[in-house]
Each structure stands twice: as structure tokens, then as C-alpha cells.
């Protein structure tokens, strides 16, 4: 039960589990690793990176994630439920500069994470429930942790 996306990652085959999905991988350099696993319907994922690592798991329906990473950046993202979103603060794409780390866990419905990180920044974000929002904008070597459990919580972290 699965299909494979081939061609964007130097000819490697990556497993994708989904009924209806949209997935794009654009990995421009040696040493990059990108994995997208989707299970459900109408999930969307896009990863663009240069010499970076990303693992994106989506289960449910209507989940959306857009990640853009520079050299040495790492992203670990899990979205379970319906209509959860990972995006950028000013753009529609979650952006990470050189050596930034992002861990995002969302479970529930209509949770949103907006993130933009500069070089060496670290973010750990977990949201469980309905309608939670976390906005994280970080400069060089900043660290942020946001854990929200419940409904309609809103957190903003700005460190520059």
C-alpha cells in the first residue's frame, strides 16, 4: 500500500503512503535527505533544501506543510488529524537558515505553526487540540519551546 515519488532526489525512490496527496521534493545538493510519508487524503507537502535533512509525516486529511531549508538545517515534522498547517511567518513556507533545527508535532484539527529561523536557531513546538496557533520568529542561535494542549491557544515567540 504505497506509491513512490522519484526524480527530484537524485534518482532515489522515496515511499509515500497516501490516498490523495501532493508532495514535492527539491533537494539540490549531496548530503541532503528528505522523507515525506503521508497517510490519508488531501495532504500537501513541499520540501526545498540544500544539504539539509527533513522528515515529514502526515496522517489524516487536509494537512499542509511547506519547508525551505539551508545547509545543515534539520526538520522533524509530524501532523496528525485534519487541516493542520506548517508555514512561514511572513511567507507561506517555513524557512530555516544554516544549522537551524525544527521539531514540530501537531495532533488534532486546524492547528497552525508559522516559523522562520536564522542560523543556529532551535525550535521545539508541540500542539494538541483544536485551533491552536504558534508563531516563532528567531534570530541567530535563539532557542524556543512551545507546548500547547487544549483548544484555541495562541503563542508568539520573537527573538532577534
Beta strands, then each sheet from edge to edge (+ up, - down):
strand 1: 3-6
strand 2: 13-16
strand 3: 20-27
strand 4: 33-49
strand 5: 53-61
strand 6: 64-69
strand 7: 74-82
strand 8: 85-87
strand 9: 94-96
strand 10: 101-109
strand 11: 112-117
strand 12: 122-130
strand 13: 133-138
strand 14: 143-151
strand 15: 154-159
sheet 1: 1+ 2-
sheet 2: 3+ 4+ 5+ 7+ 10+ 12+ 14+
sheet 3: 3+ 4+ 6+ 8+ 11+ 9+
sheet 4: 3+ 4+ 6+ 8+ 11+ 13+ 15+
end
